[in-house]
Amino acid sequence: MKIEIPNIESLADVLIDHLDFFSQKKCFAFVGEMGAGKTTIIQKILNLNGVKNLQGSPTYSIINEYETEEGMILYHLDCYRIKNNAEAFELGLEELLSKKNPIFIEWPKKINAFLPSDTIWVHLEVSDNHTRIIEIADEHRS
């Protein structure tokens, strides 16, 4: 599946059309260059799922946990600073990723060994005209 986001102003409208998909109790691995919009898109998905008090990117805390008004727990991980599998294990990522909650991960290659086999890979690209293109796959592409 490919989703095109022509500009930041249309982000919410485009994601609303795909909200059921991004509400699945799955692990979503977001891949893209620095500045591709991973954090912005994940935060908008969280917001559209009913998260009111977004905490920003979990770059330093690595894990942000959110609860919606309906009691659904969602997680946003930023694994950029994780150095190795031992550090990921110490953070409890193996246990967290085994939960059946929507989990949105930036820089997932850093914890590839812990990702569930049914992880959904979300590849972000920025075109020459600054359009964001989201390509969703059942497996990671190189």
ZISULDA-V740163 format. One record per residue. N is the residue number from 1. RES is the residue in one letter. SS is DSSP state (@ for helix, = for strand, . for the rest). BURIAL is + if it has 24 or more other C-alpha atoms within 12 Angstrom, else -. D_FIRST is the distance of its C-alpha to the first C-alpha in whole Angstrom. Layout:
BEGIN
N:RES:SS:BURIAL:D_FIRST
N:RES:SS:BURIAL:D_FIRST
END
This chain:
BEGIN
1:M:.:-:0
2:K:=:-:4
3:I:=:+:7
4:E:=:+:10
5:I:=:+:13
6:P:.:-:16
7:N:.:-:19
8:I:@:-:20
9:E:@:-:22
10:S:@:-:18
11:L:@:+:17
12:A:@:+:18
13:D:@:-:17
14:V:@:+:13
15:L:@:+:13
16:I:@:-:15
17:D:.:-:13
18:H:.:-:11
19:L:@:-:14
20:D:@:-:14
21:F:@:-:11
22:F:@:+:13
23:S:.:+:16
24:Q:.:-:16
25:K:.:+:18
26:K:.:+:16
27:C:=:+:17
28:F:=:+:14
29:A:=:+:15
30:F:=:+:14
31:V:=:+:15
32:G:.:+:16
33:E:.:-:20
34:M:.:-:22
35:G:.:-:22
36:A:.:+:18
37:G:.:+:18
38:K:@:+:17
39:T:@:+:20
40:T:@:+:20
41:I:@:+:16
42:I:@:+:17
43:Q:@:+:21
44:K:@:+:19
45:I:@:+:17
46:L:@:+:20
47:N:@:+:22
48:L:@:+:20
49:N:.:+:21
50:G:.:-:24
51:V:.:+:25
52:K:.:-:28
53:N:.:-:30
54:L:.:+:27
55:Q:.:-:29
56:G:.:+:27
57:S:.:+:26
58:P:.:+:27
59:T:.:-:28
60:Y:.:-:32
61:S:.:-:31
62:I:.:+:28
63:I:=:+:27
64:N:=:+:27
65:E:=:+:28
66:Y:=:+:27
67:E:=:-:28
68:T:.:-:27
69:E:.:-:30
70:E:.:-:29
71:G:.:-:29
72:M:.:-:26
73:I:=:+:26
74:L:=:+:23
75:Y:=:+:23
76:H:=:+:22
77:L:=:+:23
78:D:=:+:24
79:C:.:+:25
80:Y:.:+:26
81:R:.:-:30
82:I:.:+:30
83:K:.:-:32
84:N:.:-:31
85:N:@:-:31
86:A:@:-:34
87:E:@:-:33
88:A:@:+:30
89:F:@:-:32
90:E:@:-:35
91:L:.:-:32
92:G:.:-:32
93:L:@:+:28
94:E:@:-:28
95:E:@:-:29
96:L:@:+:27
97:L:@:+:24
98:S:.:-:25
99:K:.:-:25
100:K:.:-:23
101:N:.:+:22
102:P:=:+:19
103:I:=:+:19
104:F:=:+:18
105:I:=:+:19
106:E:=:+:19
107:W:.:+:21
108:P:@:+:20
109:K:@:+:21
110:K:@:+:24
111:I:@:+:24
112:N:@:+:22
113:A:@:-:25
114:F:@:+:25
115:L:.:+:21
116:P:.:+:20
117:S:.:-:19
118:D:.:-:16
119:T:.:+:15
120:I:=:+:11
121:W:=:+:11
122:V:=:+:10
123:H:=:+:11
124:L:=:+:12
125:E:=:+:14
126:V:=:+:16
127:S:.:-:17
128:D:.:-:21
129:N:.:-:21
130:H:.:-:20
131:T:.:-:16
132:R:=:+:14
133:I:=:+:10
134:I:=:+:8
135:E:=:+:6
136:I:=:+:5
137:A:=:-:7
138:D:.:-:10
139:E:.:-:12
140:H:.:-:14
141:R:.:-:14
142:S:.:-:17
END
